Amino acid sequence: MARNFTDDDRNKPVVTADGDRIGTINDVNDDHATIDREENESLTDKVKDMLGWDDDDSNELRSEHVDSYDDDQIRLRQSR
């Protein structure tokens, strides 16, 4: 369900397809958002690779990685 990020998405938690929280939306800019990533040892290399993340604390999320948006959270697509 690709759509541009909006100001309403700020401060929403971002979760994997399995429901594991990986961070919070900090800033939005059309088709991408900046996430303040939580220290989460369970964040797999597969998810990091899908999102193009390295080891810094703030990372970019693109709308194409999102499966759904709702009032409480943003859920990522299933990694392949």
ABEGO torsion letter per residue (X at the ends): XBBBBBAAABGBBBBBAAGBBAEBBABBBEABBBBBBBBBAABBAAAAAAAGBBABABBBBBAAABABBBAABBBBBBBX
